[in-house]
């Protein structure tokens, strides 16, 4: 576990158009690719993003989610490589699995919600190679010991990561920062999220260079958690919040409220800036009670933003049920994501309030519990659920396979069980620090991996079937 710089341990749906509140239209367009390309110009290669996301997730991030806790439970001696692999796991999950999926789907929906063509198609096509190459180089080189090849690979990884961050932020900003854009509050989330990803890319490059300069076996332990913080809260969850506040009200018949959504975006960005800034200051300068309380204040803002997002979706008080009959079960993933978002927010707020009163930050286990509730409970559930609702491959799948209840129900149960099993040892904290805590964590990784493998197989099967010539 990384040490805290504060001196304490850290840790085919029918998607139409719904008029909300008599005002602007809420839409989730899932028109065929050919028609969308005709209307909006360049169509982003979202399938390539999804394929890369699932490959890095299954072959890297989720695999390590099983192996790392097993290494604890079975007391495998991996030496210094263990911490390097922990850091690789975090990057493969946050940027590889969640990040690439988020990028691909956001680039697909941006022209639809903004009525603007996607900017800089050549940069869009370059994103997947840049991000994948950066992650693969980093994940292979960091645990590889020392030597010139390792240093060269880490420096190349830093450069590629930085190039990818700059390219993505440029595409998003150029597309949405236009006077004719109709993205409204969704643009606030996406713009701030793209800047969060750029900031995280800069932080990652800096930490890679420090690792090479100082000959470290892994990234600086005092600073790496702040990178994860910006990547998760400032990028992935920022984007997912934008999608949730725009898309989910369509299904719940809830009026889309632009003003409160903008407030949530600003609160989330402010919270990330305060907490990450305080952590960085403490790791480079000096940890004080003031910096710890600034960190806690940032957590409280983040918790408030997530609670607003959860309420704005309308899943807890739906005005109507506008989910097609064939999509009711798939929508339960989205309901689960919003439930975990609210639960994680309340838990984070409790930890932050208690820590603020004590003049320190939440400890390792508390931060870990919140992080994995948001990672598995919110991010994974949201990705699976929204993909099944709006990705064309799944929309067509529901027309040819009208009843997959025997497949989807176990996936839903398994993913929610994975959240509970992963958060359980962290919530237990110092009351359970033996190697046995690795067993429920490994079980969680196994369940989540099984769900994502089935999800990937469904996507691949539908993709292949849709490209078979008609009989």
Secondary structure, DSSP 4 states (H G I P E B T S, - for coil): -PBPTTSSB-------EEE-TTSSEEE-----HHHHHHHHSSPP-HHHHHHHHHHHIIIIIHHHHHHHHHHHHTT---TTHHHHHHHHHHHIIIIIIIIHHHHHHHHHHHHHHHSSPPS-HHHHHHHHHHHHHHHHHHHHHHTT-SSHHHHHHHHHHHHHHHHHHHHHHHHHHHHHSSTT---THHHHHHHHHHHHHHHHHHHHHHHHHHHHHHT-SSS-HHHHHHHHHIIIIIIIHHHHHHHIIIIIHHHHTPPP-HHHHHHHHHHHHHHHHHHHHHHHHHHHS---HHHHHHHHHHHHHHHHHHHHHHHHHTSSS-S---S-GGGHHHHHHHHHHHHHHHHHHHHHHHHHHHHHHHTS---HHHHHHHHHIIIIIIIIHHHHHHHHHHSHHHHHHHHH----HHHHHHHHHHHHHHHHHHHHHHHHGGG--STTHHHHHHHHHHHHHHHHHHHHHHHHHHHHHHTSPP-
